[in-house]
Amino acid sequence: SKGLHPLKQIPHQEGDNTLIFEARFESGNLQKVVKVNEFEYQLSLRTDLYTGRHTQWFYFQVSNTQAGTPYRFTIVNFTKPNSLYKRGLRPLMYSEADAKEHRVGWQRTGNEIKYYKTNAGRGRQQHFSLTWTFQFSHDQDTCYFAHCYPYTYSNLQEYLVSISKDEDKSRFCKIDILCHSLAGNIVHVLTVTNPTKSGKGTERKAVILTARVHPGETNSSWIMKGFLDYILGDSSEAQLLRDNFVFKVVPMLNPDGVIVGNHRCSLTGQDLNRKYRSKMKKSYPSVWHTRSMIKRVMEERDVFLYCDIHGHNKKQNVFMYGCEAKLHSKAPHMHPRVFPLLLSKSCPDKFSFPDCRFRVRKGREGTGRVVMWKMGINNSYTLEAS
């Protein structure tokens, strides 16, 4: 019945200026709101499903707004002592009225932003708060706040449909089903390369790119979209790359986590980027099938590069983690450092070589980067973006 629809709100009494909060939509995350004062609200985020941890990603709707009044919002249950909110990061806001009237989308916003230790930690766990003030520009507007620019599973589906409907792009971009997630969502794999003449093409080296293993790192999806826009474009550079390489792309490794608004984990509360060594095909289908697909590619051709794209919540800049054997650490030709170094030379304003790290740290043995390196891919990286 209509009364049970989650987005249909109970009508407010006239004169009640309480904000209405909602997060029961794709990728939304907000657990609880307490109205502290007339214009002050205390917010709690939902932990990743089936965990008691990983509160970082937030994305929620606010309606019944009053213009020109300073509101204060405080999210009280972050778990990381360090945050980019301490270094100038601001929450994102989207106004439906501004979008309609001025064609303005998401904007970084908020004043008096502070990130600090909260006393109310349950048991031993220490919590941290993010607080900010904000004035709405319109009465009765519907606005959204988010940690980073949202990129949902539906956004990806729409993007892939637009590629498949494009006759030119379909000639060199094949979209396949890699597998289904635990919840039955399709995990896609794209193969991008120009058609070969007379069946040749095994001499083309492969480049493997994956993204969004951690759902709250939406910036990884935007980087992936930027890469796909470029490699599917008609520039002479893109043509040359498609002539010389076969690109295998998995744009969203963890659709279930993305849909439910998790920050780091899968539907079963697992960090999939620690499961690349696992033989449990049914528990971690996307990483199991990605590894199998890469093994098959390695039997057919050389793999020039593997890169898994992430977002970083504590460090600034764009940088890479690579893998370097201790034996080579003093050698003059440090192969894993060459590709990131070239990146930093070609875009010094965006990519930071000094932030790159090449040591394989303890606890990282199950990551895509380390597993692919041990399988024999020398240029195996995690790309991190602030």
LINZI-V449751 format. One record per backbone hydrogen bond with DSSP energy under -0.5 kcal/mol. CO is the residue of the C=O (numbers start at 0). NH is the residue of the N-H. E is the energy in kcal/mol with one decimal. If there is no record, write none. Layout:
co: (CO | CO)
nh: (NH | NH)
e: (E | E)
This chain:
co: (0 | 1 | 4 | 6 | 12 | 14 | 18 | 19 | 21 | 22 | 24 | 28 | 31 | 33 | 33 | 36 | 38 | 39 | 39 | 40 | 40 | 41 | 42 | 43 | 43 | 47 | 52 | 53 | 54 | 57 | 58 | 59 | 60 | 61 | 62 | 64 | 65 | 65 | 68 | 68 | 70 | 71 | 72 | 73 | 73 | 74 | 77 | 82 | 83 | 83 | 84 | 90 | 91 | 92 | 93 | 93 | 94 | 95 | 96 | 97 | 97 | 98 | 106 | 110 | 113 | 115 | 117 | 118 | 121 | 126 | 127 | 128 | 129 | 130 | 131 | 132 | 133 | 135 | 137 | 140 | 140 | 141 | 142 | 143 | 144 | 145 | 151 | 152 | 153 | 154 | 155 | 156 | 157 | 158 | 159 | 160 | 162 | 164 | 165 | 166 | 167 | 167 | 168 | 168 | 171 | 173 | 173 | 175 | 175 | 178 | 180 | 184 | 185 | 186 | 186 | 188 | 189 | 189 | 190 | 190 | 191 | 195 | 196 | 200 | 204 | 205 | 205 | 206 | 206 | 207 | 208 | 209 | 210 | 211 | 212 | 213 | 215 | 216 | 217 | 217 | 218 | 219 | 220 | 221 | 222 | 223 | 224 | 225 | 226 | 227 | 229 | 234 | 235 | 236 | 237 | 238 | 239 | 240 | 241 | 243 | 244 | 245 | 245 | 246 | 246 | 247 | 248 | 248 | 249 | 253 | 254 | 255 | 256 | 256 | 257 | 258 | 262 | 265 | 269 | 269 | 270 | 271 | 274 | 278 | 279 | 283 | 284 | 285 | 286 | 287 | 288 | 289 | 290 | 291 | 292 | 293 | 294 | 295 | 296 | 296 | 301 | 301 | 304 | 305 | 306 | 306 | 307 | 308 | 309 | 312 | 316 | 317 | 318 | 319 | 319 | 320 | 324 | 324 | 325 | 327 | 331 | 332 | 333 | 333 | 334 | 334 | 335 | 336 | 337 | 338 | 339 | 340 | 341 | 342 | 346 | 346 | 349 | 350 | 351 | 352 | 356 | 357 | 358 | 360 | 363 | 365 | 366 | 367 | 368 | 369 | 370 | 371 | 372 | 375 | 377 | 378 | 378 | 380 | 381 | 381 | 382 | 383 | 384)
nh: (3 | 4 | 7 | 8 | 15 | 16 | 20 | 62 | 60 | 24 | 27 | 58 | 43 | 35 | 41 | 39 | 71 | 35 | 36 | 42 | 73 | 33 | 75 | 30 | 31 | 50 | 47 | 55 | 78 | 146 | 28 | 144 | 21 | 142 | 19 | 139 | 68 | 135 | 70 | 135 | 133 | 40 | 131 | 42 | 75 | 129 | 127 | 85 | 86 | 88 | 87 | 108 | 145 | 106 | 95 | 143 | 98 | 99 | 100 | 101 | 103 | 102 | 92 | 132 | 130 | 128 | 126 | 120 | 124 | 117 | 77 | 115 | 74 | 113 | 72 | 110 | 70 | 67 | 140 | 64 | 142 | 95 | 61 | 93 | 59 | 91 | 155 | 156 | 157 | 158 | 159 | 160 | 161 | 162 | 163 | 164 | 165 | 166 | 169 | 170 | 170 | 171 | 171 | 172 | 192 | 175 | 190 | 177 | 188 | 186 | 183 | 180 | 187 | 177 | 178 | 175 | 191 | 248 | 173 | 192 | 246 | 198 | 199 | 203 | 245 | 303 | 304 | 208 | 247 | 306 | 249 | 308 | 252 | 253 | 214 | 216 | 217 | 219 | 220 | 221 | 222 | 223 | 224 | 225 | 226 | 227 | 228 | 229 | 230 | 231 | 232 | 238 | 239 | 240 | 241 | 242 | 243 | 244 | 193 | 204 | 246 | 206 | 247 | 191 | 248 | 208 | 189 | 250 | 210 | 257 | 258 | 259 | 260 | 261 | 260 | 26 | 215 | 268 | 265 | 271 | 273 | 274 | 277 | 280 | 283 | 287 | 288 | 289 | 290 | 291 | 292 | 293 | 294 | 295 | 296 | 297 | 298 | 299 | 299 | 300 | 205 | 303 | 207 | 380 | 209 | 308 | 382 | 211 | 384 | 83 | 385 | 351 | 383 | 321 | 356 | 381 | 327 | 328 | 328 | 330 | 333 | 334 | 336 | 337 | 337 | 338 | 339 | 340 | 341 | 342 | 343 | 344 | 345 | 346 | 349 | 350 | 317 | 352 | 354 | 355 | 321 | 323 | 360 | 363 | 366 | 275 | 370 | 371 | 372 | 373 | 374 | 376 | 375 | 377 | 379 | 305 | 380 | 307 | 320 | 383 | 309 | 318 | 311)
e: (-1.6 | -1.8 | -1.6 | -0.8 | -2.2 | -0.8 | -0.5 | -2.3 | -3.6 | -2.0 | -2.5 | -1.5 | -2.7 | -0.8 | -3.2 | -1.2 | -2.5 | -2.1 | -1.4 | -0.5 | -2.0 | -2.9 | -2.6 | -2.7 | -1.7 | -1.7 | -1.9 | -0.8 | -0.8 | -2.0 | -2.3 | -2.5 | -1.8 | -3.1 | -2.3 | -2.8 | -0.8 | -0.6 | -0.6 | -0.6 | -2.2 | -2.8 | -2.3 | -3.5 | -0.6 | -2.4 | -2.6 | -1.6 | -1.5 | -2.3 | -0.6 | -2.9 | -1.8 | -2.4 | -0.5 | -2.3 | -2.3 | -2.1 | -3.0 | -2.4 | -1.4 | -0.8 | -2.5 | -2.7 | -2.6 | -3.6 | -0.7 | -2.4 | -1.6 | -3.1 | -2.5 | -2.3 | -2.8 | -2.1 | -2.7 | -2.4 | -2.9 | -2.4 | -0.8 | -0.8 | -0.5 | -2.4 | -3.4 | -2.3 | -2.2 | -2.6 | -1.7 | -2.5 | -2.5 | -2.0 | -2.7 | -2.3 | -2.1 | -1.6 | -2.5 | -1.8 | -1.3 | -0.8 | -2.4 | -0.7 | -1.1 | -0.5 | -1.1 | -1.3 | -2.0 | -0.6 | -2.5 | -0.7 | -2.4 | -3.0 | -1.8 | -3.2 | -0.6 | -2.7 | -1.3 | -2.9 | -0.5 | -2.7 | -2.6 | -0.5 | -2.8 | -0.6 | -1.6 | -1.4 | -2.3 | -2.4 | -1.2 | -0.5 | -2.7 | -2.6 | -2.7 | -3.0 | -2.2 | -1.2 | -0.6 | -1.7 | -1.5 | -1.8 | -1.1 | -1.5 | -2.2 | -2.2 | -2.5 | -2.3 | -2.6 | -2.7 | -3.0 | -1.8 | -3.1 | -2.2 | -1.3 | -2.2 | -2.3 | -2.4 | -2.4 | -1.8 | -1.4 | -2.0 | -1.9 | -1.0 | -0.5 | -2.4 | -0.6 | -2.7 | -0.5 | -2.5 | -3.0 | -0.6 | -1.7 | -1.9 | -2.7 | -2.2 | -0.6 | -2.4 | -0.8 | -2.9 | -2.8 | -1.8 | -2.3 | -1.0 | -1.6 | -1.8 | -1.1 | -1.8 | -2.1 | -2.3 | -2.8 | -1.8 | -2.3 | -2.2 | -2.5 | -2.3 | -2.3 | -2.2 | -2.3 | -2.5 | -1.2 | -1.1 | -0.6 | -2.5 | -3.0 | -0.7 | -2.9 | -2.8 | -2.1 | -0.5 | -2.4 | -0.8 | -1.0 | -1.4 | -1.0 | -3.1 | -3.3 | -0.5 | -1.7 | -2.1 | -1.0 | -0.7 | -1.0 | -1.4 | -1.0 | -1.6 | -1.9 | -0.6 | -1.8 | -0.6 | -0.6 | -1.8 | -2.6 | -2.3 | -2.3 | -1.7 | -2.3 | -2.2 | -1.7 | -2.7 | -1.0 | -0.7 | -0.6 | -1.9 | -2.9 | -1.3 | -1.0 | -1.7 | -1.7 | -2.3 | -2.5 | -2.6 | -1.6 | -2.4 | -1.3 | -2.3 | -1.1 | -0.9 | -1.5 | -2.6 | -0.5 | -2.3 | -2.4 | -0.6 | -3.2 | -2.3 | -2.9)
